[in-house]
Amino acid sequence: MMRKNKEDDGWRLDELHAILLEQIQDEVAAGKISEADIGPTMRKVIDEAVPVAARIWLDELSRRIPRMLREHRAMARGFVRRNIRRWKPGFDALEVLIVAAQEAGEAVNAVQRPTAVANSDYKFEALVGLHGRAVLVAREILWLMQGGFADRALGRWKTLHELAVVASFVQKHDVDVAERYLLHRTVRSAKAAEQYKEYETAAGLKPFDGAELAQLVAAREAICQKHGAEMREDWGWAAKALGKSKRITFFDIEKDVGLDHWRPRYRWASQDTHGNFRPNGSSLGMCEASEEMILVGPSNSGMIDPGQMVAHALVMATMPLLVLEPNFDRLATMRVLEVLRSEVGESFFVAENESLEAHERASTGLRSIAGRLTGRLREVTGLWA
């Protein structure tokens, strides 16, 4: 964290400029240059001195790099240990859920893949891929939380929520939707390739192969000719199932599968992923701060919401795969995942309450010690009076 209006012990970034101004003012006072010459003189000195100053600072930084990295990495390791210790019940419960979801997906994939491949089962392929990505994103979120980045974890939850919603949509509708979903990858690849080609010179990129671009465009056109022009849109693969031809949004898909009640949380998770203004104290990482700071690093605050939300989204992303061909074992597995999901939320609340109570006890103990020391000091000074 970086405190506002705090005297910095590091780079001042105004000292050399102040020295330059003082020297030029002395030159003017001594009559060596006129006031009209101040601007040109400053520009000349800056042009000559900036490269020299930058080289000196780079040399000094290079000399300090080994020690600087050792110190910062040691601080980071210490923080992570303390953060994991504080939230251990919640982190453990979430990791158990992730492992259980992963193993459930692996089991379904192992049993159904041979038949699915033989039958070109697009729905199975789509759901397995979505579930694998969901498990990966959940692991990324857990890593971010353990590292102290609750707000980044919340932002990453957006992706997990989208995967869960899309999985629910694909599972709900017929195999044609799954096929359109898989084919849409080619449509998006062609669009990305065209954009790359448009800006490759300005961006200094390696030129995109013209033949490859032509193949992508031809593949896209064939897909759109077969499945409809709406496939060109970002969410166009879902248009037919929704009975719409234009302006399909993710919100439309959320509503179709009854998950639009997550919209407020989705918007909340979006507020820190763009360049919009956000007050310093409004982040999860600052929710326990006692003074105003600019958060520029990890914080051990605010893990409850992302912990609960990732647990819900991961289970939602796993259920469509389990109900693809439901049986006794898979129904029981669904129940297990629901129980584990509940335990995640409870465990994060327990972790927060226990850590706050421990902090309060420690603070009370320190105040008691301070009080006894103050009393003893008064006795001693009284004897000396």
Summary of the structure (lengths in Angstrom):
residues: 385
radius of gyration: 29.8
end to end distance: 45.3
largest distance: 99.2
contacts: 1090
relative contact order: 0.12
helix: 78%
strand: 1%
